[in-house]
Amino acid sequence: MDVSLKRRLLLVAILFATLMTSIETTIITTALTTIVSQLNGLRYQSWVFAVYLLTMAVSTPLFGKLADQVGRKPIFISGILLFCFGSLGSGLSINMLELIGSRAVQGIGAGAIIPLTFTIIADLYDFDERPKALALNNAVWGISALLGPLLGGYIVEYLSWHWVFFINLPFGILVFIIILTTYKEERPVKSSLNVDVVGLVSLSTVLVTLLLFLQLISTNSVNLRMLLILVVGFLIGLWQFFRNEKRNSEAIIPVDLFKSRVFVTQIITALLLSAVQIAFQTYFPMWLQVVYGLSPATAGLVVTPSPIFWLLASFSVGYLLRHYAPKSIAVALTIILFISYLPIVFIRSATPIFVFYIVSAITGSILGIVITMNILVAQKVSKGSELGSATSMITLGRSLGQTFATGVFGMVFNLTVQMQVIPAANHQLKNSMMNQLVSHLLPDGFLKNEMDRLFILCMEHIFLLVLLFLLMALIINIKSHVHSINQSSKI
């Protein structure tokens, strides 16, 4: 088979694999209410998302390391099979515990698929060609963000919620066949498998305790004893992890990667910008529902400019890197993003709604460029033998950034509500009243002005935190030494 045809077929497989995993995170949002009601599992609702994130976060660095040890192909195929098996189990679930268990398997599969799509692109394409391939991959994420919720609603209405998961299987079978028959490893791989068990266990402890801690602090009622247990577990796991990784020549996360200040800059930037991303995706629609009285469907449209401009802007990364230093690009775009979020802190109910759409478009454009550039630079400064691990670290950083932000923003929201005094509302009622306000369940006119002011105050505090994240990203990139990505000696 012609080499160029092989590359095109493999790129098609990568794009379908990306579609399979990316649409899974959006299609379920509109179907979850129906799923929970039919399986009588309201109290376990959050775990449908949380367990997927937990297992994906834990498995991502493991599969990245294994891909460097035994090759991309067996690990990628394993991820496809695990994801399809988890999708089949989720669709066949008859109770919430079965669904949560199957979602855990899906997350493990996604932990292999997502970082390896970027790694295989790096193997297939020269550096100059890679931005276009990554832009196509970003386009799939954008399409999923737009079509996922609509497709989920259609499936629930005209088929059944089970098909929200079954829809992954045709994509998985297609990707499996193409990778199995077409993809040939063009680099030597190690004949023996050396799994860093101690590193895996300690890293899993760190990630699980951290993610559970962030989940807990975002709730209204905080269990201090459980938080203390999680903090102790996190510190013990962290100590054991660093102690082991310094001694192990086959560490699950190569310590040498983090000796590169440039590499660390890319991970932290991706983490902080992913936190910004989750802020506007979560709170812009809520803001428009509560203060402007829009329906959930109409308010949800405010995030649509972001994926559209994300995929359009990502096609410019190659051009920008040929003409400007990565440091200059990151600094300039972060300043623009910081300025665009400044007005959000001072918004009142009389502010035109189009302002939210403009900020959404700017956010998508800048994140599409900078995060794609983070992947490219991280791959450029990594040794070929550590490419899988390096790429998985960027993926893990983005996941942790979104999870960290979800917990911290939820905590800020709850603390703001608890610290304010609302006339005619006692302390015990405030959080429940805020939930009713968001769900449009308060009686007409009941403390409407006071509750709106309180909600806007919550938004101000959350987006002040967003500005702080952007300021941190700006400072980190100003101190970076990435002068030219085309000459490795200067990175």
Secondary structure, 3 states (H helix, E strand, C coil): CCHHHHHHHHHHHHHHHHHHHHHHHHHHHHHHHHHHHHHCCHHHHHHHHHHHHHHHHHHHHHHHHHHHHHCHHHHHHHHHHHHHHHHHHHHHCCCHHHHHHHHHHHHHHHHHHHHHHHHHHHHHCCCCCHHHHHHHHHHHHHHHHHHHHHHHHHHHHHCCCCHHHHCHHHHHHHHHHHHHHHCCCCCCCCCCCCCCHHHHHHHHHHHHHHHHHHHHHCCCCCCHHHHHHHHHHHHHHHHHHHHHHHHCCCCCCCHHHHHCHHHHHHHHHHHHHHHHHHHHHHHHHHHHHHCCCCCHHHHHHHHCHHHHHHHHHHCCHHHHHHHCCHHHHHHHHHHHHHHHHCHHHHCCCCCCCHHHHHHHHHHHHHHHHHHHHHHHHHHHCCCHHHHHHHHHHHHHHHHHHHHHHHHHHHHHHHHHHHHCCECCECHHHHHHHHHHHHCCCCCCCCCHHHHHHHHHHHHHHHHHHHHHHHHHHHHHHHCCCCCCCCCHHHC
